[in-house]
Structure formats: structure tokens, C-alpha cells
Amino acid sequence: MSLFVASRSAFRATGSVKRSFQTRRYATEPTTPPPAESPKSGSNSTILLVAGAVGLGGAGYYFLSGTSAAKKAEAKVKEATSVAAKKAFTGGEQGFVSLKLEEVETVNHNTKRFRFKLPEDDMVSGLTTASAVLTKVKPEGAEKPVLRPYTPISDEEVTGYMDLLVKKYPNGPMSSHFHDMVPGQHLEVKGPLPKYPWTANKHQHIGLIAGGTGITPMFQLVRAIFNNPEDKTKVTLVFGNISEDDILLKQELTKLENIYPQRFRAFYVLDNPPKEWAGGKGFITKDLLKKVLPEPKSDNIKLFVCGPPGLMNSISGNKKSPRDQGELVGALKELGYTPEQVYKF
């Protein structure tokens, strides 16, 4: 389950972007250790394996609460849970799996969260960081099915369900189908679709540039980094949206900033900001990226970009296909970044 917990900090996500530019120092430890959450019950073999890990890890956490050792013990418990649990999606020749929709939550005027039940209660999704799933539906009267990839926003180790965050687009066949669904209906899902393989401390500092629902693969990556006490990666997020109501996962991102105020920085840019808005206004510009991202000449950095076509064209250029990143153009090229330093989701 997610390890994000709220705590107060001097640094706030809604603070002035200009003021935030004045300091770029980063800490290496969170200010508050996130609490552990116990996994759901499953098969007998799963229970035995996880119980042993919980017993050892729990004892360490009790005596060492608030220390890095406690967090490492907690990570051991999660690792044991992940190894023991069965996977809903195994890739290869598995094909599509029919998942039942359990719950629908309205997030804003055009976005909903959909919770799908995995085939068995003790199953994990089987996804890794970073990866996605492929959804399939055949609209009435259509000759061919519609296929669309989505990155789940639920933790990879959570058992029994998977959450998708879907924005409805005008004339979008898949997003319209999602928004018409009600609990009890089924959806065909396949995975995992591997993206950028992440391991702890793979890069010293990463920059995430997202627009709209392009935040979902970024959130998957950020969550994996800060859920792992061994991972000390520094993260800078630049997130563009139309209005304040369109900022998805804002609460979760703010919690991260409060826990890791100098290791995780988020900068928000709105096309139509409210009068009291203290963040960026307009579009994500080259000047903003130059101020907040790690410099091109920095050692071991990586930038990730995901968003609508207009943002992609302006920032990095679109990828040609899932296996072809395409030419690096736009603001990042102009700032001196190389194709090897940029990954397009």
C-alpha cells in the first residue's frame, strides 16, 4: 500500500514558483518516517511467507522506530509480500484478462478513478516500475476494437485491485467507454507493458515534465522512489494544466513534498489560473525548465516527459512508436540536453 503520509513542512507546493527558484538544495532523508500498512490476507502459502517477514520486520520497526533501519525492515516486509503474491498480469502469451469494475470515483469535471478487482483477492497486478497496462473495448458497430494504454495509480504491491485514472476526451472512444461504465461491468486488460526499467539510485537526479493525465507514469516512478528507503534519487516535477481543478493527484504530491521537502520539488503551471494563484502562469516555458531542472552537464541525470501532443512537441517532440523515441526537439534540445538524457513516455 502507499506509504505516503501527511506532515507539515515549511515548503508548500502552492508556494510561489519564483520564491522556489531561490534554493535548489536537497536533503537525503524524509522528515517523518511513513507508517507500514499490512498486506491483505491471501492464500495459505502467501500468509506463511508474509507472516514470517512481518514478524521479523515488525520487531525491528518496534525497537528502531524513526530510524533508517526501521524503514529497511519495512521494505523487507513489502518485498516478501511482493514475492509471495501471485500476479494477475504475466505478459507474454497470457492475453487479455477480464476485470470486474468495483468502484467509480469522480475526481473532477472530466476525470474519474476506476477500481478494478483482480481475479483473486491475494493477487498483485504484476506491474513493475515503470510499466503500463493495455485496455481493449469494441464499441457497438465498430469493425475493430479500440486499444489504449494506461498507467495504474495504485501501488504495484497492493493486493486484490488496480486503480486507473481516466480523463474523458471529446470523441475519445476508450475514455468515453470508461466514463459510461458502472460497477459490475467488465473490461479487457493486458499487461504489463514495459516502459523505463527503474532500479534504486539509477540516476542521481531526475526531472519530470508532465501535462494532464501524463502525470500517471510520473506518479508511478515517484512513488517507487520514495517508497524505497534505499533510493536516494532527487526528483523535480514540472506539471502543467489548464485550471487548478485539473491538477490530478495534487494531494498525494503535496504529501510527498511535505515529507521530503528538499528531495522532492513540484512546480505547477496553469493556463487559466485563479486570481490568488502563486504558481506559474501560461505554458511550461524553456526559461522555467532552465531554472528548475538539473543542468544538462550534471552527472547521471534523466528527464521524463509525458503529456498531450502540444506539450510533447513544445518540450521534447513526440515519440514515433512505443519502441522508437523519435528525434529530440523543442525546449529540451535548445537547453542542451541530449537524446540519452530524455525519455518520452
C-alpha positions in Angstrom: 0.0 0.0 0.0 1.0 3.6 -0.4 3.5 4.8 2.2 2.6 8.5 1.8 1.5 10.3 5.0 0.9 13.9 5.6 3.1 16.1 7.7 3.6 19.8 7.9 6.6 21.5 6.3 7.9 25.0 5.7 7.9 24.2 2.0 4.5 24.1 0.3 3.5 23.0 -3.2 1.3 26.1 -3.6 4.1 28.5 -2.7 5.4 31.0 -5.2 7.3 29.5 -8.1 9.6 32.5 -8.1 10.5 32.0 -4.5 11.0 28.3 -5.0 13.7 29.0 -7.6 16.0 30.6 -4.9 17.1 27.4 -3.4 17.9 24.0 -5.0 19.4 22.2 -2.1 18.2 18.7 -1.3 18.1 16.5 1.8 18.7 12.8 1.7 16.2 11.7 4.4 12.5 12.3 5.0 11.4 14.4 7.9 8.8 11.8 9.0 9.0 8.0 8.6 5.9 6.7 6.8 4.0 4.0 8.7 3.8 0.5 7.4 0.5 -1.0 6.2 -0.2 -4.7 6.5 -1.0 -6.6 3.3 -4.4 -8.2 2.6 -4.9 -11.8 3.5 -4.4 -14.3 0.8 -3.6 -18.0 0.2 -2.1 -20.2 3.0 1.4 -20.1 1.3 1.2 -16.4 1.0 0.2 -15.9 4.6 3.1 -18.1 5.9 5.7 -16.3 3.9 4.4 -12.9 4.7 3.8 -13.6 8.3 7.5 -14.6 8.8 8.6 -11.4 7.2 6.2 -9.3 9.2 7.3 -10.9 12.4 11.0 -10.0 11.8 10.4 -6.7 10.2 7.7 -5.7 12.8 10.1 -6.4 15.7 12.8 -4.2 14.1 10.3 -1.5 13.5 9.1 -1.5 17.1 12.6 -1.1 18.6 14.0 1.1 15.9 11.0 3.3 15.0 12.1 6.5 13.3 15.4 5.2 12.1 16.6 4.1 8.6 16.8 0.6 10.0 13.0 0.7 10.6 12.4 1.7 7.0 14.6 -1.0 5.7 12.8 -3.6 7.8 9.5 -2.3 6.4 10.9 -2.6 2.9 11.8 -6.2 3.6 8.2 -6.9 4.6 6.9 -5.4 1.4 9.5 -7.3 -0.7 8.4 -10.6 0.9 4.8 -9.7 0.2 5.5 -8.9 -3.4 7.5 -12.2 -3.9 4.8 -14.3 -2.3 1.8 -12.8 -4.1 0.5 -14.2 -7.3 0.5 -11.9 -10.4 -2.7 -11.0 -12.3 -0.7 -10.0 -15.4 2.2 -12.1 -16.5 2.7 -10.8 -20.1 3.9 -13.0 -22.9 1.2 -15.2 -24.3 -1.2 -14.6 -21.4 -3.6 -12.4 -23.5 -6.3 -10.2 -22.1 -7.8 -10.7 -18.6 -11.4 -9.7 -17.9 -11.5 -7.5 -14.8 -14.7 -6.5 -12.9 -15.2 -2.8 -12.1 -15.8 -2.5 -8.4 -15.9 1.3 -7.7 -16.0 4.6 -9.6 -15.0 7.9 -8.0 -15.5 11.3 -9.7 -12.2 13.2 -9.4 -13.1 16.4 -11.2 -15.3 17.6 -14.1 -13.7 15.3 -16.7 -11.7 12.7 -14.8 -12.7 9.6 -12.8 -10.9 6.9 -10.8 -11.8 3.3 -11.7 -11.1 0.5 -9.3 -11.0 -3.0 -10.9 -11.0 -6.2 -9.0 -8.1 -8.6 -9.8 -9.0 -12.2 -10.5 -8.1 -13.3 -7.0 -8.0 -11.3 -3.7 -4.4 -12.2 -2.9 -3.1 -11.2 -6.3 -0.9 -8.2 -7.1 -1.1 -6.6 -10.6 2.3 -7.9 -11.7 3.4 -4.5 -12.9 6.9 -3.1 -12.4 8.2 0.4 -12.4 7.8 1.8 -15.0 5.1 -0.1 -16.9 1.5 0.1 -18.0 -1.5 -2.0 -19.0 -3.3 -2.2 -22.3 -7.1 -1.9 -22.3 -9.4 -3.2 -25.0 -13.1 -2.5 -25.9 -15.1 -2.9 -29.1 -17.7 -0.1 -29.5 -21.0 -1.1 -30.8 -21.0 -1.1 -34.6 -17.2 -0.8 -34.8 -15.2 -3.1 -37.1 -12.1 -3.3 -34.8 -11.6 -3.0 -31.1 -10.1 0.1 -29.5 -6.8 -0.3 -27.6 -5.4 2.2 -25.2 -2.6 2.0 -22.6 -3.0 3.4 -19.1 -0.6 3.6 -16.1 -2.3 2.4 -12.9 -2.1 4.8 -9.9 -2.4 2.1 -7.3 0.8 0.6 -5.7 2.3 -2.3 -7.5 2.3 -4.4 -4.3 -1.3 -3.8 -3.3 -3.4 -7.0 -3.5 -6.9 -7.5 -4.9 -7.4 -4.5 -7.0 -6.0 -2.0 -9.5 -6.9 1.7 -9.9 -6.9 3.6 -13.2 -7.3 7.4 -13.6 -9.0 8.3 -16.8 -9.8 11.7 -18.3 -12.7 11.9 -20.8 -11.8 13.4 -24.1 -14.3 14.7 -26.7 -14.9 11.9 -29.3 -12.5 9.6 -27.4 -13.9 6.1 -27.8 -12.0 4.5 -24.9 -12.3 7.3 -22.4 -16.0 7.7 -23.2 -16.5 3.9 -22.7 -14.7 4.2 -19.3 -16.9 7.1 -18.2 -20.1 5.2 -19.2 -19.1 2.1 -17.1 -20.8 1.3 -13.9 -19.7 -1.2 -11.1 -20.3 -4.8 -12.1 -19.2 -4.4 -15.7 -16.0 -5.9 -17.1 -13.0 -4.6 -19.0 -10.4 -6.5 -21.0 -6.9 -5.7 -19.7 -3.5 -6.9 -20.7 0.0 -6.3 -19.2 2.5 -5.4 -18.2 3.7 -3.1 -21.0 7.4 -2.4 -20.0 8.4 1.2 -20.2 11.6 2.6 -18.5 13.0 0.0 -16.1 13.8 1.6 -12.8 16.2 0.5 -10.1 17.1 2.3 -6.9 19.6 5.2 -7.5 19.7 4.6 -11.2 20.1 8.3 -11.6 21.2 10.9 -9.1 18.5 13.4 -10.1 15.5 13.1 -12.4 13.2 15.8 -13.9 9.6 15.0 -14.7 7.7 17.2 -17.1 4.0 16.3 -17.3 0.7 17.7 -18.6 -2.8 16.5 -17.7 -3.0 12.7 -17.3 0.6 12.5 -18.3 1.2 12.6 -14.5 0.3 9.0 -14.1 3.6 7.4 -15.2 5.4 10.1 -13.3 3.5 9.3 -10.2 4.3 5.6 -10.6 8.0 6.4 -10.8 7.9 8.9 -7.9 6.0 6.5 -5.7 8.6 3.7 -6.3 11.4 6.1 -5.4 10.0 7.4 -2.2 8.6 4.0 -1.1 12.1 2.6 -1.2 14.3 3.7 1.7 17.4 2.6 -0.2 16.6 5.0 -3.1 18.1 8.5 -2.6 17.2 9.9 -6.0 16.3 13.6 -6.1 13.1 14.5 -8.1 11.9 17.7 -9.7 8.4 17.8 -11.2 7.0 20.4 -13.6 3.3 19.9 -14.0 1.2 21.9 -16.5 -2.6 22.0 -16.5 -5.5 24.2 -17.7 -7.0 25.1 -14.3 -6.4 24.4 -10.7 -9.2 21.8 -10.7 -7.3 19.9 -13.4 -4.3 19.2 -11.2 -4.5 15.4 -10.7 -3.0 13.6 -7.7 -2.3 17.0 -6.1 -3.0 15.8 -2.6 -0.6 12.8 -3.0 2.1 15.0 -4.5 1.8 17.6 -1.7 2.2 14.9 0.9 5.4 13.9 -0.7 6.7 17.4 -0.7 5.9 17.7 3.0 7.7 14.5 3.9 10.7 15.2 1.6 10.7 19.0 1.3 14.2 19.2 -0.2 14.4 16.0 -2.1 11.2 16.4 -4.0 10.2 19.7 -5.6 7.0 20.3 -7.6 6.3 23.3 -9.8 2.7 23.8 -11.1 1.8 25.9 -14.2 -1.8 26.8 -15.2 -3.1 28.1 -18.4 -6.1 29.7 -16.6 -5.0 30.3 -13.0 -7.3 31.8 -10.3 -6.5 35.4 -9.1 -4.8 34.1 -5.9 -2.6 31.6 -7.8 1.0 31.9 -6.8 2.5 29.3 -9.1 3.4 29.5 -12.8 1.1 31.0 -15.4 0.6 30.2 -19.0 2.6 27.3 -20.6 5.6 25.4 -19.5 8.4 27.5 -20.9 12.1 27.0 -21.7 13.0 29.6 -19.1 11.1 27.8 -16.3 12.8 24.5 -17.2 16.2 26.1 -17.2 15.6 27.4 -13.7 14.3 24.3 -12.0 15.6 21.2 -13.8 19.0 19.6 -13.2 21.5 21.1 -15.7 22.4 19.2 -18.9 26.1 19.0 -17.8 25.1 17.4 -14.4 26.3 13.9 -13.8 23.8 11.0 -14.1 20.5 12.8 -14.7 17.4 11.8 -16.6 14.4 13.7 -17.8 11.0 12.2 -18.4 8.2 13.8 -20.5 4.6 12.8 -20.8 1.5 14.8 -21.9 -0.7 15.8 -24.8 0.8 16.3 -28.3 1.1 20.0 -27.9 3.2 19.7 -24.8 5.3 17.0 -26.2 6.0 18.9 -29.4 7.0 22.0 -27.5 9.2 20.3 -24.9 10.8 17.3 -26.5 9.0 16.1 -29.6 6.7 13.1 -29.7 8.0 9.5 -29.9 7.4 7.7 -33.2 6.2 4.4 -31.7 6.4 2.5 -28.3 9.9 1.3 -29.4 11.1 4.5 -31.1 11.7 7.6 -29.0 12.0 9.8 -32.1 14.1 12.8 -32.5 14.7 15.2 -29.6 13.5 18.6 -30.4 11.9 21.6 -28.6 12.9 23.3 -25.4 15.0 20.4 -24.0 17.2 20.3 -27.1 17.6 24.0 -27.1 18.7 23.8 -23.5 21.4 21.4 -24.4 20.0 18.1 -23.2 21.0 15.0 -25.3 18.6 12.3 -26.5 20.2 9.9 -24.0 19.2 12.2 -21.2 15.5 12.3 -22.2 12.8 9.6 -22.1 9.3 10.1 -23.6 6.5 8.0 -22.0 
